Amino acid sequence: MAVTLLDKQILDFTYIIAGVVVGSFIGAVAAKKVEMTSMPQMVALFNAFGGGASMLVAFAQYLRVPGSPPPLFMGIVAVSILIGMLTLTGSVVAFAKLQGIMKGAPIVFKGQQALNGLIVAAIIVFSVMAAIGAGNISPLLLVLAVIVLSGVLGVTSVIPIGGADMPVVISLLNSYSGLAAAATGFVLSSSMLIIAGSLVGASGIILTNIMCKAMNRSLANVLFGAVGVEGGAPSAAAGEQKQVTGYSAEDAIPVLEAAQSVIIVPGYGLAVAQAQHVLHEMAELLRERGIEVRYAIHPVAGRMPGHMNVLLAEANVPYDQLFEMEVINDDFARTDVALVIGANDVTNPSARTKKDSPLYGMPILNVDQARTVMVVKRGLSVGFAGEDNPLFYDTKTMMLFGDAKKMVTDLVHGLKE
């Protein structure tokens, strides 16, 4: 930013100073006011701003070029506009889904993929026409058409993606925002912007790939598989044939006190309840009794990459107590208590055996192998994948129904007595 502001081509700092002041104010308020549970929404909006900024800069540079721009220049402008506008509208849709403005389940309709293909084809045709000056249509109108169609493509590309895949989508859109910046760097002949955008784009793609592997699904399946439903009640058959016994904090306390090792599995429900601070207090009480306490973090726990790590760091949980799935998974079989708080799909044993399940093949945390499983949850509602969790009906599972923060607070009070 400092190097840019020292550029000799800048003749008037009025708008630049105004932008810095307004943007800094918005960023400061967002950083101060946004709750941890809303962090994924804020990241989605930041991705949108990045894509939108790249698109606007590329379009502005196109307007500055006198006469008929060279075809190569027009091609780069078209790529920057396409990626930037797709990132802008796609990220806004992701924000709306996460915020509950739109339903989190996939929104699909007949011929959706064919429509997307036609939009991409139209964008290519209009871009080529604008580059070579074909026909009697104004190149500016063609570029504006590319902007509009790219925005529509962003919407139609993200609406069929369900809530369970939102962490992957946010990571991918973050990569798109970097690619848009890199493309705009080519438009401006700015090496610095190309390098910075490429770093963001590459790291986002790498993270997206890591998360897809964690779910044992391809990126194509995430984008086009339409997996995920609104969280709701389990199937009627499950409710009729299976019985669940609810336990209280008083029932759970003796089991925890008698344990030698406890592994805590946090999920998005922990973030919603804002129970991370009292959970850390409970873990410290157990550790004071000589009980080994660790946290198992699934790569797609929460609603964006690293959500659980940041959430627990906010509560000052030591980083060396956090273990990734592949490191700690084999230890569940030697663990006295697995305490699951607000997690569902990442602990669902159906992922191993039920071939018609959308979770089938996804690596899960082996909580069902622990000697005792405690699940803190409001009810028996399914996760984002819409799959009933047989772990809840296991005879060694203690279902602690209620708000996560209240339940863990009750556990803390009981451990202190």
Secondary structure, 3 states (H helix, E strand, C coil): CHHHHCCCCCCCCHHHHHHHHHHHHHHHHHHHHCCHHHHHHHHHHHHHHHHHHHHHHHHHHHHHCCCCCCHHHHHHHHHHHHHHHHHHHHHHHHHHHHHCCCCCCCCCCCCHHHHHHHHHHHHHHHHHHHHHCCCCCCHHHHHHHHHHHHHHHHHHHHCCCCHHHHHHHHHHHHHHHHHHHHHHHHHHCCHHHHHHHHHHHHHHHHHHHHHHHHCCCCHHHHHHCCCCCCCCCCCHHHHHHCCCCECCHHHHHHHHHHCCEEEEEECHHHHHHCCHHHHHHHHHHHHHCCCEEEEEECCCCCCCCCHHHHHHHHCCCCHHHEEEHHHHHHHHHHCCEEEEECCCHHHCCHHHHCCCCCCCCCCCCCHHHCCEEEEEECCCCCCCCCCCCHHHHCCCEEEEECCHHHHHHHHHHHHHC
